[in-house]
Amino acid sequence: MGEQPIFSTRAHVFQIDPNTKKNWVPTSKHAVTVSYFFDSTRNVYRIISLDGSKAIINSTITPNMTFTKTSQKFGQWADSRANTVYGLGFSSESLLVKFAEKFAEFKEAARIAKEKSQEKMELTSTPSQESAPGDLLSPLTPESINGTDEDRVTPEPPQPAEARAEPSQNALLFPHSSSSTSINKHWEAELEALKGNNAKLTAALLESTANVKQWKQQLAAYQDEAERLHKRVTELECVSGQTTVIKSQKTELNQTIEELELALKAKEEELEKLKEEVQSAHEFQSHKDTLTQTLQDTETRNQTLEAQLSDLEQRLEGSQLEREAFRKSLRSLLELLDTKIFELTELRDTLAKLIEGS
């Protein structure tokens, strides 16, 4: 593989809503693995996260990116190539701080790699620019520069000293006027040939410039296509490379789901018990309210009975006082009656004695 994970963590992944550009849209239902990858062949760093077999983050780190911590457990960064903003929610602040430190570290490494790449491109582009004129002129033949065989006049080689020493014989063979006319025609032909070659070179240069622009556009299109294919290959490599990790994560998730189901079942049983206890509490509260009402009624009746008892006690006390007074009066009357009876007895005895004496 061209890319290898160099740092991994787990977080909830979000993306900015493309319509509102304000709200966060979750792209994963639970926390997923978020990894930093380094491509040694291209000297680039990327952030990749998979939810199953789907890549929910595929962001290449550039020197102008900034990771911003918006809260103790949440951070975000903007990716202009993907035309979106990614957000990560961590389970603790320490994980967020560690991720931010790695982001800054790999961002600086990406900046250094970019500078080295630019220097390398400048070094490689310098000799190619110097050889460009030669490439443009290479299709031209000697005939296009010096003219055709019919127009080209081969210059005569310089004569040796012996030939120049016999002017009379040369003057007889080539008159002065005919020699000057032939030389003028020769230079005029050379000038016309140079003008034609200059026009051809200018047209070739313009055509080459247009071809260079077209080649640059095609190169940019090829680079974009290569980047897209490389991302796709990386995604496939990540999918194939993380199969074991995904399986282990799936096993862990299944175990976690089973544990959560058991915990949920226990919570449901506990909830049923709590419901029964609450029902019992409601019944107890109702019974308590009934007893409280009965107690209040009893206390009211007790107070009434106490008032009646107090009244009866007062009446009884009055009756007792009256009875005691009646008893005293009766005793006095009895004493008086006893006295009268005793007196009557004595009177009877006296009368009896008197009767017997008479």
FITI-42661 format. One record per residue (C-alpha): chain; residue number from 1; residue in one letter; y, x, z. Coordinates in steps of 0.02 Angstrom, whole numbers, always signed. Each point is the difference from the previous one (the first is absolute). Example, Ala and Ser with C-alpha at 12.3 -4.5 7.8 and 13.67 -1.06 7.14 Angstrom:
2
+-------+-----+------+--------+--------+--------+
| kette |  nr | rest |     yy |     xx |     zz |
+-------+-----+------+--------+--------+--------+
|     A |   1 |    a |   -225 |   +615 |   +390 |
|     A |   2 |    s |   +172 |    +69 |    -33 |
+-------+-----+------+--------+--------+--------+
//
This chain:
358
+-------+-----+------+--------+--------+--------+
| kette |  nr | rest |     yy |     xx |     zz |
+-------+-----+------+--------+--------+--------+
|     A |   1 |    m |     +0 |     +0 |     +0 |
|     A |   2 |    g |   +177 |    +58 |    -38 |
|     A |   3 |    e |    +69 |    -81 |   +157 |
|     A |   4 |    q |    -59 |    +17 |   +178 |
|     A |   5 |    p |    +58 |    -95 |   +156 |
|     A |   6 |    i |    +97 |   +113 |   +117 |
|     A |   7 |    f |    +53 |   -128 |   +133 |
|     A |   8 |    s |    -58 |   -176 |    +40 |
|     A |   9 |    t |    +50 |   -136 |   +122 |
|     A |  10 |    r |    -19 |   -189 |    +19 |
|     A |  11 |    a |   +140 |   -127 |    -16 |
|     A |  12 |    h |    +42 |   -174 |    -62 |
|     A |  13 |    v |    +75 |     +9 |   -176 |
|     A |  14 |    f |   +147 |   -105 |    -60 |
|     A |  15 |    q |   +106 |    -10 |   -159 |
|     A |  16 |    i |   +174 |    -71 |    -22 |
|     A |  17 |    d |     +7 |   -172 |    -79 |
|     A |  18 |    p |    +50 |    +32 |   -184 |
|     A |  19 |    n |    +94 |   -166 |     -6 |
|     A |  20 |    t |   +104 |     +4 |   +159 |
|     A |  21 |    k |     +1 |   +189 |    +28 |
|     A |  22 |    k |    +12 |    -41 |   +186 |
|     A |  23 |    n |   -164 |    -68 |    +67 |
|     A |  24 |    w |   -157 |   +104 |    +26 |
|     A |  25 |    v |   -162 |    -56 |    -83 |
|     A |  26 |    p |   -163 |    +63 |    +79 |
|     A |  27 |    t |   -118 |    +80 |   -126 |
|     A |  28 |    s |   -143 |    +23 |   +123 |
|     A |  29 |    k |    -76 |   -124 |   +121 |
|     A |  30 |    h |    -39 |   +136 |   +127 |
|     A |  31 |    a |    +37 |   +183 |    +31 |
|     A |  32 |    v |    -59 |   +113 |   -143 |
|     A |  33 |    t |    -12 |   +187 |    -29 |
|     A |  34 |    v |   +159 |    +80 |    -69 |
|     A |  35 |    s |    -23 |   +179 |    -64 |
|     A |  36 |    y |   +105 |   +143 |    -68 |
|     A |  37 |    f |    -80 |    +79 |   -155 |
|     A |  38 |    f |    +42 |   +167 |    -83 |
|     A |  39 |    d |    -31 |    +30 |   -185 |
|     A |  40 |    s |    -23 |   +187 |    -18 |
|     A |  41 |    t |     +3 |     -6 |   -191 |
|     A |  42 |    r |   +170 |    -87 |     -8 |
|     A |  43 |    n |    +72 |    +56 |   +168 |
|     A |  44 |    v |    +45 |   -178 |    +53 |
|     A |  45 |    y |    -24 |    -95 |   +162 |
|     A |  46 |    r |    -43 |   -185 |     +3 |
|     A |  47 |    i |    -26 |   -138 |   +129 |
|     A |  48 |    i |   -152 |   -107 |    -39 |
|     A |  49 |    s |    -76 |   -147 |    +92 |
|     A |  50 |    l |   -146 |   -110 |    -52 |
|     A |  51 |    d |    -43 |   -175 |    +57 |
|     A |  52 |    g |   -180 |     -9 |    -55 |
|     A |  53 |    s |     +4 |    +61 |   -181 |
|     A |  54 |    k |   +182 |    -49 |    -29 |
|     A |  55 |    a |   +137 |   +132 |    +13 |
|     A |  56 |    i |   +141 |    -81 |   +101 |
|     A |  57 |    i |    +99 |   +164 |    +12 |
|     A |  58 |    n |    +12 |   +130 |   -139 |
|     A |  59 |    s |   +164 |    +90 |    +29 |
|     A |  60 |    t |    +45 |   +175 |    -61 |
|     A |  61 |    i |   +112 |    +93 |   +124 |
|     A |  62 |    t |   +161 |    +65 |    -79 |
|     A |  63 |    p |   +138 |   +106 |    +79 |
|     A |  64 |    n |   +123 |   -146 |     -2 |
|     A |  65 |    m |   -113 |   -116 |   +102 |
|     A |  66 |    t |    +41 |    -39 |   +182 |
|     A |  67 |    f |   -115 |    -72 |   +133 |
|     A |  68 |    t |   +100 |   -109 |   +121 |
|     A |  69 |    k |    -61 |    -55 |   +172 |
|     A |  70 |    t |    +69 |   -176 |    +25 |
|     A |  71 |    s |    -83 |    -30 |   +169 |
|     A |  72 |    q |   -116 |    +85 |   +124 |
|     A |  73 |    k |   -155 |    -44 |   -101 |
|     A |  74 |    f |    +64 |    -37 |   -176 |
|     A |  75 |    g |    +62 |   +111 |   -142 |
|     A |  76 |    q |    +41 |    -19 |   -185 |
|     A |  77 |    w |    +41 |    +96 |   -160 |
|     A |  78 |    a |    +58 |    -47 |   -174 |
|     A |  79 |    d |    -97 |    +48 |   -158 |
|     A |  80 |    s |   +112 |    -11 |   -154 |
|     A |  81 |    r |   -147 |    +30 |   -118 |
|     A |  82 |    a |    -97 |   -148 |    +70 |
|     A |  83 |    n |   +164 |    -98 |    +18 |
|     A |  84 |    t |    -44 |    -55 |   +177 |
|     A |  85 |    v |    +20 |    +41 |   +184 |
|     A |  86 |    y |   -154 |    +35 |   +106 |
|     A |  87 |    g |    -10 |    -36 |   +186 |
|     A |  88 |    l |   -128 |    +59 |   +129 |
|     A |  89 |    g |    -33 |    -77 |   +170 |
|     A |  90 |    f |    -88 |   +116 |   +123 |
|     A |  91 |    s |    -91 |    -39 |   +162 |
|     A |  92 |    s |   +100 |   +130 |    +98 |
|     A |  93 |    e |   +162 |    +97 |    -13 |
|     A |  94 |    s |    -92 |   +168 |     -1 |
|     A |  95 |    l |    -90 |    -45 |   -162 |
|     A |  96 |    l |   +166 |    -47 |    -80 |
|     A |  97 |    v |    +81 |   +165 |    +54 |
|     A |  98 |    k |   -149 |   +100 |    -67 |
|     A |  99 |    f |     +7 |    -91 |   -168 |
|     A | 100 |    a |   +188 |    +29 |    -14 |
|     A | 101 |    e |    -21 |   +186 |    +38 |
|     A | 102 |    k |   -133 |    +15 |   -136 |
|     A | 103 |    f |   +112 |    -94 |   -121 |
|     A | 104 |    a |   +143 |   +122 |    +30 |
|     A | 105 |    e |   -119 |   +149 |    -15 |
|     A | 106 |    f |    -76 |    -56 |   -165 |
|     A | 107 |    k |   +171 |    -52 |    -67 |
|     A | 108 |    e |    +63 |   +178 |    +27 |
|     A | 109 |    a |   -159 |    +68 |    -80 |
|     A | 110 |    a |    +28 |   -115 |   -150 |
|     A | 111 |    r |   +180 |    +63 |    -16 |
|     A | 112 |    i |    -58 |   +182 |     +0 |
|     A | 113 |    a |   -138 |    -38 |   -126 |
|     A | 114 |    k |   +125 |    -88 |   -113 |
|     A | 115 |    e |   +120 |   +148 |     +5 |
|     A | 116 |    k |   -141 |   +120 |    -44 |
|     A | 117 |    s |    -56 |   -114 |   -141 |
|     A | 118 |    q |   +177 |     -7 |    -70 |
|     A | 119 |    e |    +15 |   +190 |     +6 |
|     A | 120 |    k |   -167 |    +16 |    -89 |
|     A | 121 |    m |    +55 |   -124 |   -134 |
|     A | 122 |    e |   +162 |    +95 |    -27 |
|     A | 123 |    l |    -96 |   +163 |    -20 |
|     A | 124 |    t |   -121 |    -77 |   -123 |
|     A | 125 |    s |   +136 |    -92 |    -98 |
|     A | 126 |    t |   +106 |   +158 |    -31 |
|     A | 127 |    p |   -119 |    +90 |   -121 |
|     A | 128 |    s |    -40 |   -163 |    -88 |
|     A | 129 |    q |   +186 |    -30 |    -32 |
|     A | 130 |    e |    +19 |   +177 |    -68 |
|     A | 131 |    s |   -144 |    -25 |   -121 |
|     A | 132 |    a |    +63 |   -169 |    -59 |
|     A | 133 |    p |   +106 |    +64 |   -145 |
|     A | 134 |    g |   -147 |    +98 |    -65 |
|     A | 135 |    d |   -107 |   -156 |     +5 |
|     A | 136 |    l |   +131 |    -95 |    -97 |
|     A | 137 |    l |    +14 |   +134 |   -131 |
|     A | 138 |    s |   -185 |    +33 |    -15 |
|     A | 139 |    p |    -34 |   -138 |   -127 |
|     A | 140 |    l |   +128 |    +73 |   -120 |
|     A | 141 |    t |    -65 |   +116 |   -136 |
|     A | 142 |    p |    +84 |   +155 |    -72 |
|     A | 143 |    e |    +29 |    -99 |   -158 |
|     A | 144 |    s |   +108 |   -126 |    +94 |
|     A | 145 |    i |   +108 |   +139 |    +71 |
|     A | 146 |    n |    +23 |   +110 |   -154 |
|     A | 147 |    g |    -16 |   -137 |   -129 |
|     A | 148 |    t |   -133 |    -25 |   -133 |
|     A | 149 |    d |    -70 |   +132 |   -115 |
|     A | 150 |    e |   +114 |    -61 |   -139 |
|     A | 151 |    d |   +160 |    +10 |   +104 |
|     A | 152 |    r |    -43 |   +155 |    +97 |
|     A | 153 |    v |    +60 |   +165 |    -74 |
|     A | 154 |    t |    -88 |   +153 |    +61 |
|     A | 155 |    p |   +128 |   +133 |    +45 |
|     A | 156 |    e |    -20 |   +162 |    -90 |
|     A | 157 |    p |    -54 |   +148 |   +104 |
|     A | 158 |    p |   +127 |   +140 |    +20 |
|     A | 159 |    q |     -6 |   +127 |   -138 |
|     A | 160 |    p |    -39 |   +181 |    +38 |
|     A | 161 |    a |   +131 |   +135 |    -12 |
|     A | 162 |    e |    -59 |    +54 |   -171 |
|     A | 163 |    a |    +29 |   -173 |    -71 |
|     A | 164 |    r |   +175 |    -13 |    +76 |
|     A | 165 |    a |    +44 |   +168 |    -78 |
|     A | 166 |    e |    -11 |    -71 |   -177 |
|     A | 167 |    p |   +135 |   -135 |     -9 |
|     A | 168 |    s |    +20 |     +9 |   -185 |
|     A | 169 |    q |   -177 |    -53 |    -38 |
|     A | 170 |    n |     +6 |   -147 |   +129 |
|     A | 171 |    a |   +165 |    -57 |    -71 |
|     A | 172 |    l |    -77 |     -7 |   -170 |
|     A | 173 |    l |   -146 |   -105 |    +61 |
|     A | 174 |    f |    +97 |   -122 |   +119 |
|     A | 175 |    p |   +180 |    -34 |    -41 |
|     A | 176 |    h |   +118 |    -22 |   +151 |
|     A | 177 |    s |    +46 |   -181 |    -34 |
|     A | 178 |    s |   -179 |    -64 |    -19 |
|     A | 179 |    s |    -53 |    +89 |   +162 |
|     A | 180 |    s |   +142 |    -84 |   +102 |
|     A | 181 |    t |    -43 |   -171 |    -70 |
|     A | 182 |    s |   -184 |    +15 |    +45 |
|     A | 183 |    i |    +44 |    +57 |   +178 |
|     A | 184 |    n |   +118 |   -150 |    +24 |
|     A | 185 |    k |   -135 |   -118 |    -61 |
|     A | 186 |    h |   -122 |    +82 |   +117 |
|     A | 187 |    w |   +113 |    -24 |   +154 |
|     A | 188 |    e |    +44 |   -177 |    -51 |
|     A | 189 |    a |   -185 |    -41 |    -10 |
|     A | 190 |    e |    -27 |    +81 |   +169 |
|     A | 191 |    l |   +145 |   -103 |    +75 |
|     A | 192 |    e |    -68 |   -163 |    -71 |
|     A | 193 |    a |   -172 |    +43 |    +66 |
|     A | 194 |    l |    +71 |    +36 |   +173 |
|     A | 195 |    k |    +98 |   -164 |     -1 |
|     A | 196 |    g |   -158 |    -95 |    -46 |
|     A | 197 |    n |    -99 |    +90 |   +134 |
|     A | 198 |    n |   +137 |    -36 |   +128 |
|     A | 199 |    a |     -6 |   -186 |    -42 |
|     A | 200 |    k |   -190 |     +2 |    +14 |
|     A | 201 |    l |     +9 |    +90 |   +168 |
|     A | 202 |    t |   +130 |   -125 |    +65 |
|     A | 203 |    a |   -107 |   -148 |    -52 |
|     A | 204 |    a |   -154 |    +82 |    +76 |
|     A | 205 |    l |    +96 |    +33 |   +163 |
|     A | 206 |    l |    +59 |   -182 |    +10 |
|     A | 207 |    e |   -175 |    -61 |    -36 |
|     A | 208 |    s |    -70 |   +117 |   +132 |
|     A | 209 |    t |   +128 |    -61 |   +128 |
|     A | 210 |    a |    -49 |   -180 |    -35 |
|     A | 211 |    n |   -183 |    +49 |    +13 |
|     A | 212 |    v |    +34 |    +87 |   +166 |
|     A | 213 |    k |    +80 |   -158 |    +71 |
|     A | 214 |    q |   -146 |   -102 |    -61 |
|     A | 215 |    w |   -122 |   +126 |    +72 |
|     A | 216 |    k |    +91 |     -7 |   +168 |
|     A | 217 |    q |    -13 |   -190 |     +2 |
|     A | 218 |    q |   -184 |    +11 |    -45 |
|     A | 219 |    l |    -25 |   +134 |   +133 |
|     A | 220 |    a |    +84 |   -110 |   +131 |
|     A | 221 |    a |   -111 |   -146 |    -51 |
|     A | 222 |    y |   -153 |   +113 |     +8 |
|     A | 223 |    q |    +52 |    +63 |   +171 |
|     A | 224 |    d |    +22 |   -178 |    +65 |
|     A | 225 |    e |   -169 |    -48 |    -71 |
|     A | 226 |    a |    -77 |   +157 |    +74 |
|     A | 227 |    e |    +79 |    -40 |   +168 |
|     A | 228 |    r |    -68 |   -177 |     -6 |
|     A | 229 |    l |   -172 |    +60 |    -49 |
|     A | 230 |    h |     +7 |   +134 |   +134 |
|     A | 231 |    k |    +44 |   -131 |   +131 |
|     A | 232 |    r |   -143 |   -108 |    -60 |
|     A | 233 |    v |   -120 |   +147 |     +5 |
|     A | 234 |    t |    +63 |    +44 |   +174 |
|     A | 235 |    e |    -27 |   -179 |    +58 |
|     A | 236 |    l |   -176 |     +3 |    -70 |
|     A | 237 |    e |    -31 |   +170 |    +81 |
|     A | 238 |    c |    +68 |    -65 |   +164 |
|     A | 239 |    v |   -112 |   -152 |    -13 |
|     A | 240 |    s |   -152 |   +108 |    -37 |
|     A | 241 |    g |    +49 |   +133 |   +126 |
|     A | 242 |    q |    +33 |   -124 |   +140 |
|     A | 243 |    t |   -157 |   -104 |    -26 |
|     A | 244 |    t |    -83 |    +76 |   +153 |
|     A | 245 |    v |   +159 |    -21 |   +101 |
|     A | 246 |    i |    +14 |   -180 |    -58 |
|     A | 247 |    k |   -182 |    -33 |    +44 |
|     A | 248 |    s |    +24 |    +75 |   +173 |
|     A | 249 |    q |   +160 |    -98 |    +21 |
|     A | 250 |    k |    -91 |   -157 |    -58 |
|     A | 251 |    t |   -138 |    +34 |   +128 |
|     A | 252 |    e |   +131 |    +27 |   +135 |
|     A | 253 |    l |    +89 |   -158 |    -54 |
|     A | 254 |    n |   -163 |    -99 |     +4 |
|     A | 255 |    q |    -35 |    +66 |   +174 |
|     A | 256 |    t |   +177 |    -41 |    +52 |
|     A | 257 |    i |    -19 |   -175 |    -74 |
|     A | 258 |    e |   -163 |    -25 |    +95 |
|     A | 259 |    e |    +81 |    +61 |   +160 |
|     A | 260 |    l |   +148 |   -113 |    -31 |
|     A | 261 |    e |   -116 |   -146 |    -34 |
|     A | 262 |    l |    -92 |    +33 |   +164 |
|     A | 263 |    a |   +165 |    +17 |    +90 |
|     A | 264 |    l |    +60 |   -160 |    -84 |
|     A | 265 |    k |   -158 |    -90 |    +53 |
|     A | 266 |    a |    +23 |    +61 |   +179 |
|     A | 267 |    k |   +182 |    -54 |     -7 |
|     A | 268 |    e |    -53 |   -170 |    -64 |
|     A | 269 |    e |   -124 |    -19 |   +142 |
|     A | 270 |    e |   +132 |    +56 |   +122 |
|     A | 271 |    l |   +120 |   -123 |    -80 |
|     A | 272 |    e |   -127 |   -140 |    +23 |
|     A | 273 |    k |    -19 |    +48 |   +182 |
|     A | 274 |    l |   +188 |     +3 |    +19 |
|     A | 275 |    k |     +9 |   -171 |    -82 |
|     A | 276 |    e |   -129 |    -67 |   +122 |
|     A | 277 |    e |    +94 |    +80 |   +144 |
|     A | 278 |    v |   +161 |    -75 |    -65 |
|     A | 279 |    q |    -85 |   -170 |    -13 |
|     A | 280 |    s |    -66 |    +20 |   +177 |
|     A | 281 |    a |   +173 |    +53 |    +54 |
|     A | 282 |    h |    +73 |   -155 |    -82 |
|     A | 283 |    e |   -128 |   -109 |    +88 |
|     A | 284 |    f |    +32 |    +91 |   +164 |
|     A | 285 |    q |   +186 |    -22 |    -26 |
|     A | 286 |    s |    -25 |   -186 |    -34 |
|     A | 287 |    h |   -109 |    -16 |   +155 |
|     A | 288 |    k |   +129 |    +99 |    +98 |
|     A | 289 |    d |   +138 |   -115 |    -61 |
|     A | 290 |    t |   -105 |   -150 |    +53 |
|     A | 291 |    l |    -33 |    +75 |   +170 |
|     A | 292 |    t |   +184 |    +47 |    +17 |
|     A | 293 |    q |    +49 |   -179 |    -39 |
|     A | 294 |    t |   -130 |    -65 |   +123 |
|     A | 295 |    l |    +62 |   +122 |   +131 |
|     A | 296 |    q |   +177 |    -57 |    -28 |
|     A | 297 |    d |    -54 |   -181 |    +16 |
|     A | 298 |    t |    -98 |    +44 |   +157 |
|     A | 299 |    e |   +149 |    +92 |    +74 |
|     A | 300 |    t |   +110 |   -151 |    -38 |
|     A | 301 |    r |   -125 |   -116 |    +83 |
|     A | 302 |    n |    -17 |   +123 |   +144 |
|     A | 303 |    q |   +187 |     +1 |    +24 |
|     A | 304 |    t |     -1 |   -191 |     -3 |
|     A | 305 |    l |   -143 |     -4 |   +125 |
|     A | 306 |    e |    +88 |   +128 |   +108 |
|     A | 307 |    a |   +155 |   -109 |     +0 |
|     A | 308 |    q |   -107 |   -152 |    +44 |
|     A | 309 |    l |    -89 |   +102 |   +133 |
|     A | 310 |    s |   +164 |    +56 |    +73 |
|     A | 311 |    d |    +60 |   -179 |     +1 |
|     A | 312 |    l |   -162 |    -57 |    +82 |
|     A | 313 |    e |    +13 |   +141 |   +127 |
|     A | 314 |    q |   +175 |    -55 |    +42 |
|     A | 315 |    r |    -56 |   -179 |    +12 |
|     A | 316 |    l |   -152 |    +52 |   +103 |
|     A | 317 |    e |   +111 |   +101 |   +115 |
|     A | 318 |    g |   +112 |   -151 |    +20 |
|     A | 319 |    s |   -151 |   -109 |    +31 |
|     A | 320 |    q |    -64 |   +123 |   +128 |
|     A | 321 |    l |   +168 |     +2 |    +86 |
|     A | 322 |    e |     +3 |   -189 |     +0 |
|     A | 323 |    r |   -179 |     -3 |    +63 |
|     A | 324 |    e |    +40 |   +123 |   +137 |
|     A | 325 |    a |   +148 |   -107 |    +51 |
|     A | 326 |    f |   -112 |   -154 |     -4 |
|     A | 327 |    r |   -127 |    +91 |   +107 |
|     A | 328 |    k |   +133 |    +48 |   +124 |
|     A | 329 |    s |    +61 |   -179 |     +4 |
|     A | 330 |    l |   -179 |    -60 |    +18 |
|     A | 331 |    r |    -33 |   +123 |   +142 |
|     A | 332 |    s |   +157 |    -59 |    +85 |
|     A | 333 |    l |    -53 |   -178 |    -25 |
|     A | 334 |    l |   -175 |    +39 |    +64 |
|     A | 335 |    e |    +69 |    +88 |   +151 |
|     A | 336 |    l |   +114 |   -148 |    +31 |
|     A | 337 |    l |   -146 |   -117 |    -27 |
|     A | 338 |    d |   -107 |   +101 |   +119 |
|     A | 339 |    t |   +136 |    -10 |   +129 |
|     A | 340 |    k |    +17 |   -185 |    -24 |
|     A | 341 |    i |   -188 |    -22 |     +6 |
|     A | 342 |    f |     -9 |   +103 |   +160 |
|     A | 343 |    e |   +139 |   -102 |    +74 |
|     A | 344 |    l |    -87 |   -160 |    -54 |
|     A | 345 |    t |   -161 |    +66 |    +75 |
|     A | 346 |    e |    +85 |    +35 |   +163 |
|     A | 347 |    l |    +82 |   -169 |    -11 |
|     A | 348 |    r |   -169 |    -81 |    -29 |
|     A | 349 |    d |    -76 |    +94 |   +144 |
|     A | 350 |    t |   +143 |    -50 |   +111 |
|     A | 351 |    l |    -14 |   -180 |    -55 |
|     A | 352 |    a |   -185 |     +5 |    +28 |
|     A | 353 |    k |    +23 |    +69 |   +173 |
|     A | 354 |    l |   +129 |   -131 |    +34 |
|     A | 355 |    i |   -117 |   -133 |    -61 |
|     A | 356 |    e |   -141 |    +65 |   +105 |
|     A | 357 |    g |   +114 |    +13 |   +151 |
|     A | 358 |    s |    +56 |   -175 |    -16 |
+-------+-----+------+--------+--------+--------+
//
